Amino acid sequence: MIDIIFLTLKISVVATLLNIPLALIIGWAVGRKNFRGKFLLELLVSLPLALPPVVLGYMLLLLVGRSGPIGQISHLLFGSDIVFTWVAATLAASVVSLPLMARATIVSMSSVDETLERSARSLGAGPFRTFLTITIPLSYHGVLGGILIGFVRALAEFGATIIVAGNIPGSTQTIPLAIYNKVQLGRNDEALVLVGVSVLLAICTLSVYTWLLSRSGKNYSL
């Protein structure tokens, strides 16, 4: 059971780390800039929230399966498949949790006072330095909140994972998949233990998220 918890945390942490730079770029682009295609970008970012996770899993399967473009490259370069590995589970968790992280970052960065950024630029700071020293520090509560809520969603991922990574004990079986498996086998006591672990992890993470919202005094509800 420890290995299931460790694997779930590993997948969730890696998925969250993959999403952080993407969420920052999307948050900056949508929250701070006006450009053609902005609506389309925001639509694409939010789309996974409206699609069933199994649809996302199937789309990933088409991409990273051996006959898919990414899967073919992986098999050619490394001689191995992505599907039915912890990497596939990580990609699934990343895809379903990115919209939550990105949307919180967009809301947070859009509330940054534009005059402060202009002042930094007038004093000689470039766009990247302004982003690091002004935009992120003034929006970090929302950014951290987005990271945490994305992490919670990655912990809870089930539908996309079971399609693209399967439910393989010791390889891709995360806490939600293990609960499903143990309920199917009638091992309810073990399922309840994993339910308790899942609830505890969610409560701890959401408590920090709520604390950040109270500190910021802003509403980053999604």
C-alpha positions in Angstrom: 0.0 0.0 0.0 2.9 2.3 0.7 4.1 1.9 -2.9 0.7 3.0 -4.2 0.8 6.1 -2.1 4.4 6.8 -3.2 3.5 6.3 -6.8 0.5 8.6 -6.6 2.6 11.4 -5.0 5.3 10.9 -7.5 2.9 11.2 -10.5 1.1 14.2 -9.0 4.3 16.1 -8.1 5.9 15.5 -11.5 2.6 16.4 -13.3 2.4 19.6 -11.2 6.1 20.5 -12.0 5.4 20.1 -15.7 2.4 22.3 -15.5 4.0 25.2 -13.6 5.9 26.8 -16.5 2.9 26.3 -18.8 0.5 27.8 -16.3 2.8 30.8 -15.8 3.1 31.4 -19.6 -0.6 31.0 -20.1 -1.5 33.2 -17.2 0.9 35.9 -18.4 -0.4 35.7 -22.0 -4.1 35.7 -21.2 -4.1 37.8 -18.1 -1.6 40.5 -19.1 -1.7 40.7 -22.9 -4.1 41.4 -25.8 -3.5 39.5 -29.0 -5.3 37.8 -31.8 -6.3 34.3 -30.8 -6.5 35.1 -27.1 -10.0 33.8 -26.9 -9.0 30.6 -28.7 -6.1 30.0 -26.3 -8.3 30.5 -23.3 -10.9 28.2 -24.9 -8.3 25.4 -25.5 -7.0 25.8 -21.9 -10.4 25.4 -20.4 -11.6 22.7 -22.8 -10.4 19.8 -20.6 -12.7 21.0 -17.8 -15.7 20.4 -20.1 -14.7 17.0 -21.6 -15.1 13.7 -19.8 -11.7 12.5 -18.5 -12.0 9.3 -20.6 -12.1 11.4 -23.7 -8.9 13.1 -22.7 -7.4 9.7 -22.0 -8.4 8.4 -25.4 -7.0 11.5 -27.1 -3.7 11.0 -25.3 -3.7 7.3 -26.3 -4.0 8.4 -29.9 -0.9 10.7 -29.4 1.4 8.5 -27.3 0.3 5.1 -28.4 2.8 3.2 -30.6 1.0 4.2 -33.8 0.6 7.8 -32.6 3.1 10.6 -33.5 4.7 11.0 -30.0 4.6 7.2 -29.4 6.4 6.5 -32.7 9.2 9.0 -31.8 9.6 7.5 -28.4 9.8 4.0 -29.8 12.3 5.1 -32.4 14.6 7.0 -30.1 14.3 5.0 -26.9 12.9 1.7 -28.0 10.2 1.9 -25.4 6.5 2.8 -25.3 4.9 5.5 -23.2 1.5 3.9 -22.8 0.8 1.8 -19.7 3.8 3.4 -17.8 3.9 5.9 -15.0 5.0 8.5 -17.6 1.6 8.1 -19.4 -0.2 8.4 -16.0 1.8 11.6 -15.4 0.8 13.0 -18.7 -2.9 12.2 -18.0 -2.7 13.9 -14.6 -0.9 16.9 -16.2 -3.6 17.4 -18.9 -6.6 17.2 -16.5 -5.0 19.5 -13.9 -3.5 22.2 -16.1 -6.7 24.1 -16.7 -7.3 24.6 -12.9 -3.8 25.8 -12.4 -3.8 28.0 -15.5 -7.2 29.6 -14.7 -6.1 30.5 -11.2 -2.9 32.0 -12.6 -4.8 34.0 -15.2 -7.2 35.5 -12.6 -4.3 36.3 -10.3 -2.1 37.9 -12.9 -4.9 39.9 -14.5 -5.4 41.7 -11.1 -1.8 43.0 -11.0 -1.6 46.9 -11.3 -0.4 47.6 -14.8 1.2 50.9 -13.8 3.7 49.1 -11.6 4.8 47.1 -14.6 5.1 50.2 -16.7 7.1 51.9 -14.0 9.5 49.0 -14.0 9.9 49.1 -17.7 10.5 52.8 -17.7 13.3 52.3 -15.2 15.0 49.9 -17.6 13.7 46.5 -16.7 13.1 44.2 -19.6 9.9 42.2 -20.0 11.4 39.0 -18.4 12.8 40.9 -15.4 9.5 42.8 -15.0 7.7 39.5 -15.0 10.0 38.0 -12.4 10.2 41.0 -10.1 6.8 42.6 -10.4 4.1 40.3 -11.9 4.9 37.1 -10.1 5.5 38.6 -6.6 2.2 40.5 -6.8 0.3 37.5 -8.0 2.0 34.7 -6.1 -0.9 33.9 -3.8 -3.0 33.0 -6.8 -0.2 31.2 -8.5 0.5 29.1 -5.4 -3.2 28.5 -5.0 -3.4 27.3 -8.6 -0.5 25.0 -8.1 -2.1 23.5 -5.0 -5.5 23.0 -6.6 -3.8 21.5 -9.7 -1.9 19.1 -7.4 -5.1 18.0 -5.7 -6.7 17.3 -9.1 -3.7 15.3 -10.2 -4.0 13.2 -7.0 -7.6 12.5 -7.8 -7.2 11.6 -11.5 -8.9 8.4 -12.6 -10.6 8.5 -16.0 -7.8 9.6 -18.3 -5.2 7.5 -16.4 -7.0 4.2 -16.8 -7.4 4.7 -20.5 -3.8 5.7 -21.4 -1.9 4.0 -18.5 -4.1 1.2 -17.4 -4.4 -0.1 -13.8 -1.2 -2.0 -13.4 -0.1 -2.7 -9.8 3.3 -1.4 -9.0 3.5 0.5 -12.3 0.5 2.7 -12.9 -1.9 1.9 -10.1 -2.5 5.2 -8.2 -4.7 5.6 -5.2 -8.0 6.2 -7.1 -7.3 3.2 -9.4 -6.4 1.0 -6.4 -9.6 2.0 -4.6 -11.6 1.0 -7.7 -9.7 -2.3 -7.9 -10.1 -3.2 -4.3 -13.8 -2.4 -4.3 -14.2 -4.7 -7.4 -12.4 -7.5 -5.5 -14.5 -6.9 -2.3 -11.5 -5.8 -0.3 -13.4 -3.0 1.4 -11.2 -2.6 4.4 -8.1 -1.9 2.2 -10.2 0.4 0.1 -11.3 2.4 3.1 -7.7 2.9 4.2 -6.8 4.3 0.8 -10.0 6.5 0.9 -8.8 7.9 4.2 -5.3 8.6 2.8 -6.8 10.3 -0.2 -9.1 12.4 2.0 -6.2 13.4 4.3 -4.0 14.5 1.4 -6.9 16.5 -0.1 -7.7 18.2 3.3 -4.1 19.1 3.9 -3.6 20.6 0.4 -7.0 22.4 0.4 -6.3 23.9 3.8 -3.2 25.5 2.6 -5.1 26.7 -0.5 -7.8 28.2 1.6 -5.3 29.9 3.8 -3.6 31.5 0.8 -6.9 32.8 -0.4 -7.6 34.4 3.0 -4.1 36.0 3.0 -4.5 37.4 -0.4 -8.0 38.8 0.1 -8.9 37.9 -3.4 -11.3 35.4 -5.0 -9.6 32.8 -7.2 -12.5 30.5 -7.4 -12.6 28.4 -10.6 
